[in-house]
Structures are given as C-alpha cells and as structure tokens.
C-alpha cells in the first residue's frame, strides 16, 4: 500500500495529519487520499494512516474528484505535484 506520509513528503506538502482546515491543506490532504484510493481502494486503511475516519476520507476523495473533474485550477495544480513523484 502507498504510504500517506511518503506521498506527502515526496510531493512537498509536509505534514498533512494536522487538524488544520486553513489554506490549501485540506485540498492537498484530499488529493493524497485520492491517489491512495486509486492505488489501493480501502478507505479504512487510508483513514488509519492519515488519522481520520473512513467517512472523512470517502467524502474528501469525492470532493477532490469533483473539483478536479470540473477543472478547478488549484486541484489540478495539486494533482500535478502528486503525479510528478
């Protein structure tokens, strides 16, 4: 399974386990969850690694996917950083 902390560090996002909803931290966290879900597909395990519930992860993956699919520039920019790893 892809490791939450490894993706965060490799993409240059830093620590996204913090309980912070300011700025683009939630979007970056959701992008990492989306990447992990695409690679592994288990909300529960992703939640355990990131210190969140499976429901929070599921909602975050949906939200990020919706933003990305509608062409949100910030979501696309964050996703490109993850894809460059």
C-alpha positions as CSV (number, residue, x, y, z in Angstrom):
1,X,0.0,0.0,0.0
2,X,1.1,3.5,-0.7
3,X,2.2,5.3,2.5
4,X,0.4,8.6,3.4
5,X,3.5,10.3,4.8
6,X,5.7,9.2,1.9
7,X,3.3,10.7,-0.6
8,X,3.1,14.0,1.4
9,X,6.8,14.3,1.7
10,X,7.5,13.3,-2.0
11,X,5.0,15.9,-3.2
12,X,6.5,18.5,-1.0
13,X,3.3,19.0,1.1
14,X,4.8,18.5,4.6
15,X,2.7,17.1,7.4
16,X,-1.0,16.9,6.4
17,X,-2.1,14.9,9.6
18,X,-2.5,18.2,11.5
19,X,-6.0,19.2,12.5
20,X,-6.0,22.3,10.3
21,X,-8.5,23.4,7.7
22,X,-6.8,26.6,6.7
23,X,-5.5,27.4,3.3
24,X,-4.9,24.6,0.8
25,X,-4.1,22.0,3.5
26,X,-7.4,20.2,3.1
27,X,-7.2,20.1,-0.7
28,X,-3.7,18.6,-0.5
29,X,-4.9,16.0,2.0
30,X,-7.8,15.1,-0.2
31,X,-5.5,14.8,-3.2
32,X,-3.3,12.4,-1.3
33,X,-6.3,10.4,-0.2
34,X,-7.5,10.3,-3.9
35,X,-4.1,9.0,-5.0
36,X,-4.1,6.3,-2.3
37,X,-7.6,5.3,-3.1
38,X,-6.8,4.9,-6.8
39,X,-3.7,2.8,-5.8
40,X,-5.3,0.7,-3.0
41,X,-9.0,1.3,-2.7
42,X,-9.6,1.0,1.0
43,X,-11.0,4.0,2.9
44,X,-10.5,2.4,6.3
45,X,-6.7,1.9,5.8
46,X,-6.3,5.3,4.3
47,X,-8.1,6.8,7.3
48,X,-5.9,4.9,9.8
49,X,-2.7,6.2,8.1
50,X,-3.9,9.8,8.0
51,X,-5.6,9.9,11.4
52,X,-9.1,10.4,10.0
53,X,-12.2,8.3,9.8
54,X,-13.1,6.3,6.7
55,X,-16.1,8.5,6.2
56,X,-14.0,11.7,6.2
57,X,-11.6,10.1,3.7
58,X,-14.5,9.0,1.5
59,X,-16.0,12.5,1.5
60,X,-12.6,14.0,0.8
61,X,-12.0,11.7,-2.2
62,X,-15.4,12.6,-3.6
63,X,-14.8,16.3,-3.1
64,X,-11.4,16.3,-4.7
65,X,-12.6,14.2,-7.6
66,X,-15.5,16.7,-8.2
67,X,-13.2,19.7,-8.1
68,X,-10.7,18.0,-10.4
69,X,-13.3,17.0,-12.9
70,X,-14.8,20.4,-13.1
71,X,-11.4,21.9,-13.9
72,X,-10.6,23.6,-10.6
73,X,-7.1,25.1,-11.2
74,X,-5.9,24.6,-7.7
75,X,-7.0,21.0,-7.6
76,X,-5.2,20.4,-11.0
77,X,-2.1,22.1,-9.7
78,X,-2.0,19.9,-6.5
79,X,-2.7,16.7,-8.5
80,X,0.2,17.5,-10.9
81,X,2.6,17.7,-7.9
82,X,1.5,14.2,-6.9
83,X,1.8,12.8,-10.4
84,X,5.4,14.1,-10.7
85,X,6.6,11.8,-8.0
